[in-house]
Amino acid sequence: MVSPLQSGVALIVGTGPGLGSALARRFAQAGMAVAVAARNAEKLDGLIKEINALGGGGSTLRL
């Protein structure tokens, strides 16, 4: 049976060094596709690399 998380997409706004980035990593570990948004482009790029390494498809949205 497929978990609801495995077929879902998460959009997380405010993925600085805290709760937002931790949620993005957790959703990626659960198999979700994750889109992250924040103002700091360098941190977004690093986070999306981590998300992709964890198995979640990821993309960034720069604010």
C-alpha positions as a Markdown table, in Angstrom:
| # | Residue | x | y | z |
|---|---|---|---|---|
| 1 | Met | 0.0 | 0.0 | 0.0 |
| 2 | Val | 1.3 | 3.5 | -0.9 |
| 3 | Ser | 1.4 | 6.0 | 1.9 |
| 4 | Pro | -0.4 | 9.3 | 1.3 |
| 5 | Leu | 2.9 | 11.1 | 1.9 |
| 6 | Gln | 4.6 | 9.1 | -1.0 |
| 7 | Ser | 2.2 | 10.4 | -3.5 |
| 8 | Gly | 2.0 | 14.0 | -2.3 |
| 9 | Val | 3.7 | 17.3 | -3.0 |
| 10 | Ala | 4.7 | 19.7 | -0.2 |
| 11 | Leu | 5.3 | 23.5 | -0.7 |
| 12 | Ile | 7.2 | 24.9 | 2.2 |
| 13 | Val | 7.7 | 28.7 | 2.4 |
| 14 | Gly | 10.4 | 30.0 | 4.7 |
| 15 | Thr | 12.9 | 27.3 | 4.6 |
| 16 | Gly | 15.7 | 29.0 | 6.5 |
| 17 | Pro | 17.8 | 27.2 | 9.1 |
| 18 | Gly | 15.0 | 25.9 | 11.3 |
| 19 | Leu | 11.6 | 24.3 | 11.2 |
| 20 | Gly | 11.0 | 24.9 | 7.4 |
| 21 | Ser | 14.1 | 23.1 | 6.3 |
| 22 | Ala | 13.6 | 20.3 | 8.8 |
| 23 | Leu | 10.1 | 19.7 | 7.5 |
| 24 | Ala | 11.4 | 19.7 | 3.9 |
| 25 | Arg | 14.0 | 17.1 | 4.8 |
| 26 | Arg | 11.4 | 14.9 | 6.6 |
| 27 | Phe | 8.9 | 15.1 | 3.8 |
| 28 | Ala | 11.6 | 14.2 | 1.3 |
| 29 | Gln | 12.5 | 11.2 | 3.4 |
| 30 | Ala | 8.9 | 10.1 | 3.3 |
| 31 | Gly | 9.1 | 10.1 | -0.5 |
| 32 | Met | 7.2 | 13.4 | -1.2 |
| 33 | Ala | 8.1 | 15.8 | -3.9 |
| 34 | Val | 9.1 | 19.0 | -2.2 |
| 35 | Ala | 9.2 | 22.6 | -3.4 |
| 36 | Val | 10.9 | 25.1 | -1.1 |
| 37 | Ala | 10.8 | 28.9 | -1.1 |
| 38 | Ala | 13.0 | 31.4 | 0.7 |
| 39 | Arg | 15.0 | 34.6 | 0.2 |
| 40 | Asn | 18.5 | 33.1 | 0.4 |
| 41 | Ala | 19.4 | 31.5 | -2.9 |
| 42 | Glu | 22.5 | 29.8 | -1.7 |
| 43 | Lys | 20.8 | 28.1 | 1.2 |
| 44 | Leu | 17.9 | 27.0 | -1.1 |
| 45 | Asp | 20.3 | 25.4 | -3.5 |
| 46 | Gly | 22.0 | 23.5 | -0.7 |
| 47 | Leu | 18.7 | 22.3 | 0.8 |
| 48 | Ile | 17.4 | 21.1 | -2.6 |
| 49 | Lys | 20.6 | 19.1 | -3.1 |
| 50 | Glu | 19.9 | 17.4 | 0.3 |
| 51 | Ile | 16.2 | 16.8 | -0.6 |
| 52 | Asn | 17.2 | 15.2 | -3.9 |
| 53 | Ala | 19.8 | 13.0 | -2.1 |
| 54 | Leu | 17.1 | 11.9 | 0.3 |
| 55 | Gly | 14.9 | 10.6 | -2.6 |
| 56 | Gly | 12.4 | 13.4 | -2.8 |
| 57 | Gly | 12.1 | 15.3 | -6.0 |
| 58 | Gly | 12.8 | 18.9 | -5.2 |
| 59 | Ser | 12.6 | 22.4 | -6.7 |
| 60 | Thr | 13.2 | 25.9 | -5.5 |
| 61 | Leu | 11.2 | 29.1 | -5.6 |
| 62 | Arg | 13.2 | 32.2 | -4.9 |
| 63 | Leu | 11.2 | 35.0 | -3.1 |
